[in-house]
Amino acid sequence: MAVNLAPDDAFDLEARVARGEFSSLDEAVAAELAELNYRRASEIMGGSEKLERFLNELEAESIDPKDYLDAGLVFDELLADLKARAEAAGE
């Protein structure tokens, strides 16, 4: 898979790898994507506190995720966001 980054973003990631924050560009990109996914999930859940509480409860296996959110709604929102980003990028 190939990923195209803005020059400033590529420079930033390469500098972070050079400083030892990440062992490779692949790891750096994966970490940034994980952060983006966390921020999106936080927005969907209504804030990081609610997301953290949900994740903690899920880890304890004391809840059913269906009690917290509608998966269809989550995926609809993610898809709409991705489409908007693609349109903004001219794709």
PDB file of N, CA, C and O in Angstrom:
ATOM      1  N   MET A   1       0.840  -1.161   0.000  1.00  0.00           N
ATOM      2  CA  MET A   1       0.000   0.000   0.000  1.00  0.00           C
ATOM      3  C   MET A   1       0.894   1.236   0.000  1.00  0.00           C
ATOM      4  O   MET A   1       1.923   1.263   0.676  1.00  0.00           O
ATOM      5  N   ALA A   2       0.513   2.228  -0.736  1.00  0.00           N
ATOM      6  CA  ALA A   2       1.254   3.489  -0.767  1.00  0.00           C
ATOM      7  C   ALA A   2       0.396   4.579  -0.133  1.00  0.00           C
ATOM      8  O   ALA A   2      -0.821   4.621  -0.317  1.00  0.00           O
ATOM      9  N   VAL A   3       1.044   5.442   0.602  1.00  0.00           N
ATOM     10  CA  VAL A   3       0.354   6.558   1.249  1.00  0.00           C
ATOM     11  C   VAL A   3       1.054   7.837   0.831  1.00  0.00           C
ATOM     12  O   VAL A   3       2.275   7.949   0.952  1.00  0.00           O
ATOM     13  N   ASN A   4       0.296   8.796   0.346  1.00  0.00           N
ATOM     14  CA  ASN A   4       0.857  10.086  -0.028  1.00  0.00           C
ATOM     15  C   ASN A   4       0.622  11.072   1.102  1.00  0.00           C
ATOM     16  O   ASN A   4      -0.509  11.248   1.556  1.00  0.00           O
ATOM     17  N   LEU A   5       1.685  11.710   1.553  1.00  0.00           N
ATOM     18  CA  LEU A   5       1.599  12.685   2.629  1.00  0.00           C
ATOM     19  C   LEU A   5       2.037  14.048   2.133  1.00  0.00           C
ATOM     20  O   LEU A   5       2.826  14.167   1.195  1.00  0.00           O
ATOM     21  N   ALA A   6       1.510  15.075   2.784  1.00  0.00           N
ATOM     22  CA  ALA A   6       1.986  16.421   2.498  1.00  0.00           C
ATOM     23  C   ALA A   6       3.457  16.485   2.909  1.00  0.00           C
ATOM     24  O   ALA A   6       3.855  15.817   3.863  1.00  0.00           O
ATOM     25  N   PRO A   7       4.262  17.267   2.215  1.00  0.00           N
ATOM     26  CA  PRO A   7       5.697  17.332   2.552  1.00  0.00           C
ATOM     27  C   PRO A   7       5.969  17.634   4.027  1.00  0.00           C
ATOM     28  O   PRO A   7       6.862  17.033   4.624  1.00  0.00           O
ATOM     29  N   ASP A   8       5.220  18.545   4.611  1.00  0.00           N
ATOM     30  CA  ASP A   8       5.430  18.868   6.030  1.00  0.00           C
ATOM     31  C   ASP A   8       5.146  17.674   6.937  1.00  0.00           C
ATOM     32  O   ASP A   8       5.864  17.431   7.906  1.00  0.00           O
ATOM     33  N   ASP A   9       4.087  16.935   6.607  1.00  0.00           N
ATOM     34  CA  ASP A   9       3.749  15.754   7.410  1.00  0.00           C
ATOM     35  C   ASP A   9       4.813  14.678   7.266  1.00  0.00           C
ATOM     36  O   ASP A   9       5.202  14.048   8.249  1.00  0.00           O
ATOM     37  N   ALA A  10       5.282  14.468   6.048  1.00  0.00           N
ATOM     38  CA  ALA A  10       6.326  13.473   5.813  1.00  0.00           C
ATOM     39  C   ALA A  10       7.604  13.852   6.567  1.00  0.00           C
ATOM     40  O   ALA A  10       8.235  13.001   7.194  1.00  0.00           O
ATOM     41  N   PHE A  11       7.978  15.116   6.504  1.00  0.00           N
ATOM     42  CA  PHE A  11       9.163  15.587   7.219  1.00  0.00           C
ATOM     43  C   PHE A  11       9.007  15.368   8.722  1.00  0.00           C
ATOM     44  O   PHE A  11       9.933  14.901   9.386  1.00  0.00           O
ATOM     45  N   ASP A  12       7.832  15.707   9.257  1.00  0.00           N
ATOM     46  CA  ASP A  12       7.580  15.535  10.689  1.00  0.00           C
ATOM     47  C   ASP A  12       7.712  14.070  11.097  1.00  0.00           C
ATOM     48  O   ASP A  12       8.363  13.761  12.096  1.00  0.00           O
ATOM     49  N   LEU A  13       7.103  13.171  10.336  1.00  0.00           N
ATOM     50  CA  LEU A  13       7.185  11.750  10.672  1.00  0.00           C
ATOM     51  C   LEU A  13       8.613  11.236  10.568  1.00  0.00           C
ATOM     52  O   LEU A  13       9.057  10.471  11.424  1.00  0.00           O
ATOM     53  N   GLU A  14       9.333  11.643   9.537  1.00  0.00           N
ATOM     54  CA  GLU A  14      10.719  11.203   9.393  1.00  0.00           C
ATOM     55  C   GLU A  14      11.579  11.717  10.553  1.00  0.00           C
ATOM     56  O   GLU A  14      12.453  11.002  11.043  1.00  0.00           O
ATOM     57  N   ALA A  15      11.331  12.951  10.989  1.00  0.00           N
ATOM     58  CA  ALA A  15      12.075  13.511  12.125  1.00  0.00           C
ATOM     59  C   ALA A  15      11.762  12.745  13.399  1.00  0.00           C
ATOM     60  O   ALA A  15      12.654  12.510  14.214  1.00  0.00           O
ATOM     61  N   ARG A  16      10.524  12.358  13.578  1.00  0.00           N
ATOM     62  CA  ARG A  16      10.142  11.610  14.777  1.00  0.00           C
ATOM     63  C   ARG A  16      10.782  10.225  14.791  1.00  0.00           C
ATOM     64  O   ARG A  16      11.172   9.723  15.845  1.00  0.00           O
ATOM     65  N   VAL A  17      10.888   9.611  13.607  1.00  0.00           N
ATOM     66  CA  VAL A  17      11.583   8.317  13.512  1.00  0.00           C
ATOM     67  C   VAL A  17      13.061   8.523  13.836  1.00  0.00           C
ATOM     68  O   VAL A  17      13.655   7.737  14.574  1.00  0.00           O
ATOM     69  N   ALA A  18      13.649   9.581  13.282  1.00  0.00           N
ATOM     70  CA  ALA A  18      15.071   9.862  13.528  1.00  0.00           C
ATOM     71  C   ALA A  18      15.349  10.117  15.007  1.00  0.00           C
ATOM     72  O   ALA A  18      16.419   9.762  15.503  1.00  0.00           O
ATOM     73  N   ARG A  19      14.391  10.733  15.721  1.00  0.00           N
ATOM     74  CA  ARG A  19      14.554  10.983  17.153  1.00  0.00           C
ATOM     75  C   ARG A  19      14.333   9.729  17.998  1.00  0.00           C
ATOM     76  O   ARG A  19      14.606   9.728  19.198  1.00  0.00           O
ATOM     77  N   GLY A  20      13.843   8.676  17.373  1.00  0.00           N
ATOM     78  CA  GLY A  20      13.619   7.428  18.099  1.00  0.00           C
ATOM     79  C   GLY A  20      12.226   7.276  18.666  1.00  0.00           C
ATOM     80  O   GLY A  20      11.967   6.325  19.402  1.00  0.00           O
ATOM     81  N   GLU A  21      11.319   8.187  18.344  1.00  0.00           N
ATOM     82  CA  GLU A  21       9.942   8.044  18.829  1.00  0.00           C
ATOM     83  C   GLU A  21       9.283   6.803  18.236  1.00  0.00           C
ATOM     84  O   GLU A  21       8.451   6.160  18.877  1.00  0.00           O
ATOM     85  N   PHE A  22       9.667   6.478  17.005  1.00  0.00           N
ATOM     86  CA  PHE A  22       9.146   5.304  16.310  1.00  0.00           C
ATOM     87  C   PHE A  22      10.316   4.579  15.674  1.00  0.00           C
ATOM     88  O   PHE A  22      11.338   5.183  15.351  1.00  0.00           O
ATOM     89  N   SER A  23      10.153   3.273  15.499  1.00  0.00           N
ATOM     90  CA  SER A  23      11.236   2.498  14.904  1.00  0.00           C
ATOM     91  C   SER A  23      11.229   2.546  13.382  1.00  0.00           C
ATOM     92  O   SER A  23      12.227   2.216  12.742  1.00  0.00           O
ATOM     93  N   SER A  24      10.095   2.959  12.799  1.00  0.00           N
ATOM     94  CA  SER A  24      10.001   3.024  11.341  1.00  0.00           C
ATOM     95  C   SER A  24       8.882   3.980  10.947  1.00  0.00           C
ATOM     96  O   SER A  24       8.060   4.379  11.772  1.00  0.00           O
ATOM     97  N   LEU A  25       8.872   4.335   9.666  1.00  0.00           N
ATOM     98  CA  LEU A  25       7.773   5.164   9.162  1.00  0.00           C
ATOM     99  C   LEU A  25       6.459   4.412   9.234  1.00  0.00           C
ATOM    100  O   LEU A  25       5.416   5.008   9.502  1.00  0.00           O
ATOM    101  N   ASP A  26       6.496   3.108   8.997  1.00  0.00           N
ATOM    102  CA  ASP A  26       5.278   2.304   9.103  1.00  0.00           C
ATOM    103  C   ASP A  26       4.681   2.413  10.502  1.00  0.00           C
ATOM    104  O   ASP A  26       3.474   2.599  10.660  1.00  0.00           O
ATOM    105  N   GLU A  27       5.533   2.297  11.508  1.00  0.00           N
ATOM    106  CA  GLU A  27       5.061   2.400  12.892  1.00  0.00           C
ATOM    107  C   GLU A  27       4.512   3.799  13.172  1.00  0.00           C
ATOM    108  O   GLU A  27       3.499   3.941  13.857  1.00  0.00           O
ATOM    109  N   ALA A  28       5.170   4.825  12.650  1.00  0.00           N
ATOM    110  CA  ALA A  28       4.727   6.203  12.864  1.00  0.00           C
ATOM    111  C   ALA A  28       3.363   6.440  12.235  1.00  0.00           C
ATOM    112  O   ALA A  28       2.485   7.036  12.859  1.00  0.00           O
ATOM    113  N   VAL A  29       3.181   5.978  11.011  1.00  0.00           N
ATOM    114  CA  VAL A  29       1.897   6.156  10.331  1.00  0.00           C
ATOM    115  C   VAL A  29       0.810   5.380  11.061  1.00  0.00           C
ATOM    116  O   VAL A  29      -0.298   5.887  11.233  1.00  0.00           O
ATOM    117  N   ALA A  30       1.109   4.161  11.490  1.00  0.00           N
ATOM    118  CA  ALA A  30       0.130   3.358  12.222  1.00  0.00           C
ATOM    119  C   ALA A  30      -0.272   4.049  13.521  1.00  0.00           C
ATOM    120  O   ALA A  30      -1.448   4.044  13.885  1.00  0.00           O
ATOM    121  N   ALA A  31       0.688   4.642  14.222  1.00  0.00           N
ATOM    122  CA  ALA A  31       0.387   5.346  15.467  1.00  0.00           C
ATOM    123  C   ALA A  31      -0.494   6.558  15.219  1.00  0.00           C
ATOM    124  O   ALA A  31      -1.418   6.822  15.988  1.00  0.00           O
ATOM    125  N   GLU A  32      -0.218   7.296  14.155  1.00  0.00           N
ATOM    126  CA  GLU A  32      -1.026   8.472  13.823  1.00  0.00           C
ATOM    127  C   GLU A  32      -2.447   8.060  13.442  1.00  0.00           C
ATOM    128  O   GLU A  32      -3.408   8.738  13.807  1.00  0.00           O
ATOM    129  N   LEU A  33      -2.585   6.956  12.711  1.00  0.00           N
ATOM    130  CA  LEU A  33      -3.919   6.468  12.364  1.00  0.00           C
ATOM    131  C   LEU A  33      -4.671   6.017  13.610  1.00  0.00           C
ATOM    132  O   LEU A  33      -5.873   6.254  13.732  1.00  0.00           O
ATOM    133  N   ALA A  34      -3.972   5.373  14.528  1.00  0.00           N
ATOM    134  CA  ALA A  34      -4.610   4.960  15.781  1.00  0.00           C
ATOM    135  C   ALA A  34      -5.102   6.180  16.563  1.00  0.00           C
ATOM    136  O   ALA A  34      -6.194   6.152  17.132  1.00  0.00           O
ATOM    137  N   GLU A  35      -4.308   7.241  16.593  1.00  0.00           N
ATOM    138  CA  GLU A  35      -4.711   8.475  17.273  1.00  0.00           C
ATOM    139  C   GLU A  35      -5.933   9.091  16.603  1.00  0.00           C
ATOM    140  O   GLU A  35      -6.844   9.560  17.286  1.00  0.00           O
ATOM    141  N   LEU A  36      -5.959   9.095  15.282  1.00  0.00           N
ATOM    142  CA  LEU A  36      -7.107   9.617  14.547  1.00  0.00           C
ATOM    143  C   LEU A  36      -8.356   8.805  14.858  1.00  0.00           C
ATOM    144  O   LEU A  36      -9.426   9.369  15.086  1.00  0.00           O
ATOM    145  N   ASN A  37      -8.224   7.498  14.869  1.00  0.00           N
ATOM    146  CA  ASN A  37      -9.363   6.637  15.201  1.00  0.00           C
ATOM    147  C   ASN A  37      -9.847   6.886  16.622  1.00  0.00           C
ATOM    148  O   ASN A  37     -11.051   6.879  16.879  1.00  0.00           O
ATOM    149  N   TYR A  38      -8.917   7.107  17.547  1.00  0.00           N
ATOM    150  CA  TYR A  38      -9.297   7.394  18.928  1.00  0.00           C
ATOM    151  C   TYR A  38     -10.088   8.703  18.987  1.00  0.00           C
ATOM    152  O   TYR A  38     -11.121   8.778  19.652  1.00  0.00           O
ATOM    153  N   ARG A  39      -9.598   9.737  18.288  1.00  0.00           N
ATOM    154  CA  ARG A  39     -10.297  11.026  18.306  1.00  0.00           C
ATOM    155  C   ARG A  39     -11.685  10.906  17.697  1.00  0.00           C
ATOM    156  O   ARG A  39     -12.636  11.500  18.205  1.00  0.00           O
ATOM    157  N   ARG A  40     -11.813  10.151  16.623  1.00  0.00           N
ATOM    158  CA  ARG A  40     -13.134   9.944  16.004  1.00  0.00           C
ATOM    159  C   ARG A  40     -14.068   9.207  16.960  1.00  0.00           C
ATOM    160  O   ARG A  40     -15.227   9.586  17.125  1.00  0.00           O
ATOM    161  N   ALA A  41     -13.558   8.159  17.581  1.00  0.00           N
ATOM    162  CA  ALA A  41     -14.370   7.404  18.532  1.00  0.00           C
ATOM    163  C   ALA A  41     -14.778   8.292  19.699  1.00  0.00           C
ATOM    164  O   ALA A  41     -15.907   8.209  20.181  1.00  0.00           O
ATOM    165  N   SER A  42     -13.878   9.127  20.146  1.00  0.00           N
ATOM    166  CA  SER A  42     -14.178  10.049  21.239  1.00  0.00           C
ATOM    167  C   SER A  42     -15.296  11.004  20.844  1.00  0.00           C
ATOM    168  O   SER A  42     -16.205  11.256  21.635  1.00  0.00           O
ATOM    169  N   GLU A  43     -15.238  11.535  19.632  1.00  0.00           N
ATOM    170  CA  GLU A  43     -16.289  12.427  19.151  1.00  0.00           C
ATOM    171  C   GLU A  43     -17.622  11.708  19.079  1.00  0.00           C
ATOM    172  O   GLU A  43     -18.648  12.253  19.486  1.00  0.00           O
ATOM    173  N   ILE A  44     -17.612  10.495  18.568  1.00  0.00           N
ATOM    174  CA  ILE A  44     -18.846   9.716  18.429  1.00  0.00           C
ATOM    175  C   ILE A  44     -19.451   9.410  19.794  1.00  0.00           C
ATOM    176  O   ILE A  44     -20.670   9.450  19.962  1.00  0.00           O
ATOM    177  N   MET A  45     -18.597   9.103  20.767  1.00  0.00           N
ATOM    178  CA  MET A  45     -19.078   8.745  22.108  1.00  0.00           C
ATOM    179  C   MET A  45     -19.460   9.966  22.933  1.00  0.00           C
ATOM    180  O   MET A  45     -20.078   9.825  23.988  1.00  0.00           O
ATOM    181  N   GLY A  46     -19.103  11.163  22.472  1.00  0.00           N
ATOM    182  CA  GLY A  46     -19.466  12.361  23.221  1.00  0.00           C
ATOM    183  C   GLY A  46     -18.379  12.856  24.150  1.00  0.00           C
ATOM    184  O   GLY A  46     -18.670  13.579  25.103  1.00  0.00           O
ATOM    185  N   GLY A  47     -17.152  12.492  23.903  1.00  0.00           N
ATOM    186  CA  GLY A  47     -16.032  12.973  24.696  1.00  0.00           C
ATOM    187  C   GLY A  47     -15.121  11.843  25.132  1.00  0.00           C
ATOM    188  O   GLY A  47     -15.517  10.678  25.183  1.00  0.00           O
ATOM    189  N   SER A  48     -13.888  12.220  25.445  1.00  0.00           N
ATOM    190  CA  SER A  48     -12.899  11.205  25.801  1.00  0.00           C
ATOM    191  C   SER A  48     -13.228  10.517  27.126  1.00  0.00           C
ATOM    192  O   SER A  48     -12.914   9.342  27.313  1.00  0.00           O
ATOM    193  N   GLU A  49     -13.859  11.250  28.043  1.00  0.00           N
ATOM    194  CA  GLU A  49     -14.201  10.627  29.330  1.00  0.00           C
ATOM    195  C   GLU A  49     -15.199   9.491  29.131  1.00  0.00           C
ATOM    196  O   GLU A  49     -15.057   8.416  29.714  1.00  0.00           O
ATOM    197  N   LYS A  50     -16.214   9.744  28.296  1.00  0.00           N
ATOM    198  CA  LYS A  50     -17.208   8.699  28.033  1.00  0.00           C
ATOM    199  C   LYS A  50     -16.577   7.524  27.298  1.00  0.00           C
ATOM    200  O   LYS A  50     -16.881   6.367  27.587  1.00  0.00           O
ATOM    201  N   LEU A  51     -15.704   7.823  26.354  1.00  0.00           N
ATOM    202  CA  LEU A  51     -15.032   6.754  25.622  1.00  0.00           C
ATOM    203  C   LEU A  51     -14.173   5.921  26.564  1.00  0.00           C
ATOM    204  O   LEU A  51     -14.204   4.691  26.509  1.00  0.00           O
ATOM    205  N   GLU A  52     -13.409   6.579  27.423  1.00  0.00           N
ATOM    206  CA  GLU A  52     -12.557   5.842  28.365  1.00  0.00           C
ATOM    207  C   GLU A  52     -13.393   4.983  29.313  1.00  0.00           C
ATOM    208  O   GLU A  52     -13.036   3.841  29.603  1.00  0.00           O
ATOM    209  N   ARG A  53     -14.496   5.535  29.789  1.00  0.00           N
ATOM    210  CA  ARG A  53     -15.373   4.754  30.673  1.00  0.00           C
ATOM    211  C   ARG A  53     -15.909   3.536  29.932  1.00  0.00           C
ATOM    212  O   ARG A  53     -15.923   2.427  30.467  1.00  0.00           O
ATOM    213  N   PHE A  54     -16.350   3.754  28.694  1.00  0.00           N
ATOM    214  CA  PHE A  54     -16.847   2.656  27.875  1.00  0.00           C
ATOM    215  C   PHE A  54     -15.778   1.591  27.671  1.00  0.00           C
ATOM    216  O   PHE A  54     -16.050   0.400  27.822  1.00  0.00           O
ATOM    217  N   LEU A  55     -14.562   2.012  27.330  1.00  0.00           N
ATOM    218  CA  LEU A  55     -13.483   1.052  27.098  1.00  0.00           C
ATOM    219  C   LEU A  55     -13.120   0.304  28.374  1.00  0.00           C
ATOM    220  O   LEU A  55     -12.855  -0.897  28.338  1.00  0.00           O
ATOM    221  N   ASN A  56     -13.108   1.007  29.498  1.00  0.00           N
ATOM    222  CA  ASN A  56     -12.812   0.344  30.771  1.00  0.00           C
ATOM    223  C   ASN A  56     -13.868  -0.690  31.119  1.00  0.00           C
ATOM    224  O   ASN A  56     -13.550  -1.790  31.571  1.00  0.00           O
ATOM    225  N   GLU A  57     -15.126  -0.329  30.906  1.00  0.00           N
ATOM    226  CA  GLU A  57     -16.204  -1.275  31.187  1.00  0.00           C
ATOM    227  C   GLU A  57     -16.166  -2.449  30.223  1.00  0.00           C
ATOM    228  O   GLU A  57     -16.420  -3.591  30.607  1.00  0.00           O
ATOM    229  N   LEU A  58     -15.848  -2.159  28.972  1.00  0.00           N
ATOM    230  CA  LEU A  58     -15.750  -3.224  27.985  1.00  0.00           C
ATOM    231  C   LEU A  58     -14.638  -4.189  28.362  1.00  0.00           C
ATOM    232  O   LEU A  58     -14.783  -5.406  28.246  1.00  0.00           O
ATOM    233  N   GLU A  59     -13.532  -3.628  28.812  1.00  0.00           N
ATOM    234  CA  GLU A  59     -12.403  -4.458  29.231  1.00  0.00           C
ATOM    235  C   GLU A  59     -12.808  -5.358  30.386  1.00  0.00           C
ATOM    236  O   GLU A  59     -12.362  -6.502  30.478  1.00  0.00           O
ATOM    237  N   ALA A  60     -13.640  -4.849  31.251  1.00  0.00           N
ATOM    238  CA  ALA A  60     -14.112  -5.640  32.394  1.00  0.00           C
ATOM    239  C   ALA A  60     -15.228  -6.603  31.995  1.00  0.00           C
ATOM    240  O   ALA A  60     -15.714  -7.382  32.816  1.00  0.00           O
ATOM    241  N   GLU A  61     -15.629  -6.538  30.725  1.00  0.00           N
ATOM    242  CA  GLU A  61     -16.690  -7.403  30.184  1.00  0.00           C
ATOM    243  C   GLU A  61     -17.986  -7.299  30.963  1.00  0.00           C
ATOM    244  O   GLU A  61     -18.715  -8.280  31.110  1.00  0.00           O
ATOM    245  N   SER A  62     -18.267  -6.110  31.460  1.00  0.00           N
ATOM    246  CA  SER A  62     -19.483  -5.930  32.239  1.00  0.00           C
ATOM    247  C   SER A  62     -20.610  -5.306  31.436  1.00  0.00           C
ATOM    248  O   SER A  62     -21.696  -5.083  31.970  1.00  0.00           O
ATOM    249  N   ILE A  63     -20.370  -5.020  30.155  1.00  0.00           N
ATOM    250  CA  ILE A  63     -21.403  -4.383  29.349  1.00  0.00           C
ATOM    251  C   ILE A  63     -21.491  -5.029  27.983  1.00  0.00           C
ATOM    252  O   ILE A  63     -20.604  -5.773  27.562  1.00  0.00           O
ATOM    253  N   ASP A  64     -22.554  -4.734  27.320  1.00  0.00           N
ATOM    254  CA  ASP A  64     -22.747  -5.127  25.937  1.00  0.00           C
ATOM    255  C   ASP A  64     -22.618  -3.861  25.104  1.00  0.00           C
ATOM    256  O   ASP A  64     -23.381  -2.919  25.321  1.00  0.00           O
ATOM    257  N   PRO A  65     -21.675  -3.799  24.151  1.00  0.00           N
ATOM    258  CA  PRO A  65     -21.487  -2.577  23.362  1.00  0.00           C
ATOM    259  C   PRO A  65     -22.768  -2.074  22.705  1.00  0.00           C
ATOM    260  O   PRO A  65     -22.911  -0.873  22.478  1.00  0.00           O
ATOM    261  N   LYS A  66     -23.697  -2.968  22.399  1.00  0.00           N
ATOM    262  CA  LYS A  66     -24.948  -2.559  21.770  1.00  0.00           C
ATOM    263  C   LYS A  66     -25.748  -1.626  22.670  1.00  0.00           C
ATOM    264  O   LYS A  66     -26.586  -0.865  22.186  1.00  0.00           O
ATOM    265  N   ASP A  67     -25.495  -1.678  23.990  1.00  0.00           N
ATOM    266  CA  ASP A  67     -26.202  -0.799  24.909  1.00  0.00           C
ATOM    267  C   ASP A  67     -25.723   0.646  24.813  1.00  0.00           C
ATOM    268  O   ASP A  67     -26.400   1.554  25.295  1.00  0.00           O
ATOM    269  N   TYR A  68     -24.577   0.866  24.202  1.00  0.00           N
ATOM    270  CA  TYR A  68     -23.991   2.198  24.144  1.00  0.00           C
ATOM    271  C   TYR A  68     -24.156   2.897  22.806  1.00  0.00           C
ATOM    272  O   TYR A  68     -24.286   4.121  22.767  1.00  0.00           O
ATOM    273  N   LEU A  69     -24.155   2.155  21.719  1.00  0.00           N
ATOM    274  CA  LEU A  69     -24.204   2.816  20.435  1.00  0.00           C
ATOM    275  C   LEU A  69     -24.821   1.926  19.386  1.00  0.00           C
ATOM    276  O   LEU A  69     -24.872   0.702  19.515  1.00  0.00           O
ATOM    277  N   ASP A  70     -25.283   2.579  18.351  1.00  0.00           N
ATOM    278  CA  ASP A  70     -25.845   1.898  17.197  1.00  0.00           C
ATOM    279  C   ASP A  70     -24.732   1.759  16.166  1.00  0.00           C
ATOM    280  O   ASP A  70     -24.278   2.756  15.605  1.00  0.00           O
ATOM    281  N   ALA A  71     -24.294   0.542  15.914  1.00  0.00           N
ATOM    282  CA  ALA A  71     -23.170   0.323  14.999  1.00  0.00           C
ATOM    283  C   ALA A  71     -23.454   0.901  13.622  1.00  0.00           C
ATOM    284  O   ALA A  71     -22.552   1.442  12.983  1.00  0.00           O
ATOM    285  N   GLY A  72     -24.681   0.797  13.160  1.00  0.00           N
ATOM    286  CA  GLY A  72     -25.026   1.364  11.859  1.00  0.00           C
ATOM    287  C   GLY A  72     -24.806   2.860  11.821  1.00  0.00           C
ATOM    288  O   GLY A  72     -24.301   3.395  10.834  1.00  0.00           O
ATOM    289  N   LEU A  73     -25.182   3.535  12.891  1.00  0.00           N
ATOM    290  CA  LEU A  73     -24.986   4.984  12.982  1.00  0.00           C
ATOM    291  C   LEU A  73     -23.497   5.326  12.995  1.00  0.00           C
ATOM    292  O   LEU A  73     -23.069   6.267  12.328  1.00  0.00           O
ATOM    293  N   VAL A  74     -22.718   4.573  13.745  1.00  0.00           N
ATOM    294  CA  VAL A  74     -21.274   4.804  13.808  1.00  0.00           C
ATOM    295  C   VAL A  74     -20.657   4.670  12.426  1.00  0.00           C
ATOM    296  O   VAL A  74     -19.888   5.532  12.001  1.00  0.00           O
ATOM    297  N   PHE A  75     -20.988   3.597  11.724  1.00  0.00           N
ATOM    298  CA  PHE A  75     -20.404   3.380  10.404  1.00  0.00           C
ATOM    299  C   PHE A  75     -20.910   4.415   9.396  1.00  0.00           C
ATOM    300  O   PHE A  75     -20.161   4.838   8.515  1.00  0.00           O
ATOM    301  N   ASP A  76     -22.175   4.825   9.521  1.00  0.00           N
ATOM    302  CA  ASP A  76     -22.681   5.879   8.643  1.00  0.00           C
ATOM    303  C   ASP A  76     -21.902   7.176   8.844  1.00  0.00           C
ATOM    304  O   ASP A  76     -21.555   7.851   7.875  1.00  0.00           O
ATOM    305  N   GLU A  77     -21.628   7.525  10.100  1.00  0.00           N
ATOM    306  CA  GLU A  77     -20.869   8.739  10.386  1.00  0.00           C
ATOM    307  C   GLU A  77     -19.439   8.643   9.877  1.00  0.00           C
ATOM    308  O   GLU A  77     -18.918   9.601   9.306  1.00  0.00           O
ATOM    309  N   LEU A  78     -18.800   7.495  10.077  1.00  0.00           N
ATOM    310  CA  LEU A  78     -17.437   7.314   9.585  1.00  0.00           C
ATOM    311  C   LEU A  78     -17.386   7.384   8.060  1.00  0.00           C
ATOM    312  O   LEU A  78     -16.484   7.995   7.487  1.00  0.00           O
ATOM    313  N   LEU A  79     -18.359   6.756   7.412  1.00  0.00           N
ATOM    314  CA  LEU A  79     -18.398   6.773   5.954  1.00  0.00           C
ATOM    315  C   LEU A  79     -18.631   8.193   5.441  1.00  0.00           C
ATOM    316  O   LEU A  79     -17.988   8.608   4.477  1.00  0.00           O
ATOM    317  N   ALA A  80     -19.532   8.938   6.062  1.00  0.00           N
ATOM    318  CA  ALA A  80     -19.783  10.320   5.649  1.00  0.00           C
ATOM    319  C   ALA A  80     -18.524  11.164   5.815  1.00  0.00           C
ATOM    320  O   ALA A  80     -18.210  11.996   4.964  1.00  0.00           O
ATOM    321  N   ASP A  81     -17.806  10.947   6.912  1.00  0.00           N
ATOM    322  CA  ASP A  81     -16.572  11.689   7.147  1.00  0.00           C
ATOM    323  C   ASP A  81     -15.527  11.360   6.082  1.00  0.00           C
ATOM    324  O   ASP A  81     -14.866  12.258   5.560  1.00  0.00           O
ATOM    325  N   LEU A  82     -15.381  10.088   5.762  1.00  0.00           N
ATOM    326  CA  LEU A  82     -14.409   9.683   4.750  1.00  0.00           C
ATOM    327  C   LEU A  82     -14.770  10.230   3.377  1.00  0.00           C
ATOM    328  O   LEU A  82     -13.891  10.647   2.622  1.00  0.00           O
ATOM    329  N   LYS A  83     -16.066  10.230   3.048  1.00  0.00           N
ATOM    330  CA  LYS A  83     -16.493  10.779   1.767  1.00  0.00           C
ATOM    331  C   LYS A  83     -16.207  12.274   1.706  1.00  0.00           C
ATOM    332  O   LYS A  83     -15.749  12.772   0.677  1.00  0.00           O
ATOM    333  N   ALA A  84     -16.471  12.994   2.789  1.00  0.00           N
ATOM    334  CA  ALA A  84     -16.212  14.430   2.818  1.00  0.00           C
ATOM    335  C   ALA A  84     -14.729  14.715   2.647  1.00  0.00           C
ATOM    336  O   ALA A  84     -14.346  15.643   1.934  1.00  0.00           O
ATOM    337  N   ARG A  85     -13.885  13.905   3.311  1.00  0.00           N
ATOM    338  CA  ARG A  85     -12.441  14.085   3.171  1.00  0.00           C
ATOM    339  C   ARG A  85     -11.980  13.808   1.749  1.00  0.00           C
ATOM    340  O   ARG A  85     -11.125  14.518   1.221  1.00  0.00           O
ATOM    341  N   ALA A  86     -12.543  12.782   1.131  1.00  0.00           N
ATOM    342  CA  ALA A  86     -12.181  12.445  -0.240  1.00  0.00           C
ATOM    343  C   ALA A  86     -12.602  13.554  -1.191  1.00  0.00           C
ATOM    344  O   ALA A  86     -11.842  13.926  -2.085  1.00  0.00           O
ATOM    345  N   GLU A  87     -13.806  14.087  -1.007  1.00  0.00           N
ATOM    346  CA  GLU A  87     -14.274  15.178  -1.852  1.00  0.00           C
ATOM    347  C   GLU A  87     -13.387  16.415  -1.663  1.00  0.00           C
ATOM    348  O   GLU A  87     -13.043  17.089  -2.634  1.00  0.00           O
ATOM    349  N   ALA A  88     -13.029  16.702  -0.441  1.00  0.00           N
ATOM    350  CA  ALA A  88     -12.180  17.868  -0.161  1.00  0.00           C
ATOM    351  C   ALA A  88     -10.806  17.710  -0.802  1.00  0.00           C
ATOM    352  O   ALA A  88     -10.167  18.691  -1.182  1.00  0.00           O
ATOM    353  N   ALA A  89     -10.364  16.465  -0.916  1.00  0.00           N
ATOM    354  CA  ALA A  89      -9.050  16.194  -1.524  1.00  0.00           C
ATOM    355  C   ALA A  89      -9.164  16.050  -3.047  1.00  0.00           C
ATOM    356  O   ALA A  89      -8.164  15.823  -3.729  1.00  0.00           O
ATOM    357  N   GLY A  90     -10.385  16.182  -3.573  1.00  0.00           N
ATOM    358  CA  GLY A  90     -10.578  16.093  -5.011  1.00  0.00           C
ATOM    359  C   GLY A  90     -10.601  14.681  -5.549  1.00  0.00           C
ATOM    360  O   GLY A  90     -10.340  14.464  -6.732  1.00  0.00           O
ATOM    361  N   GLU A  91     -10.905  13.729  -4.708  1.00  0.00           N
ATOM    362  CA  GLU A  91     -10.924  12.326  -5.147  1.00  0.00           C
ATOM    363  C   GLU A  91     -12.319  11.886  -5.484  1.00  0.00           C
ATOM    364  O   GLU A  91     -12.527  10.736  -5.871  1.00  0.00           O
TER     365      GLU A  91
END
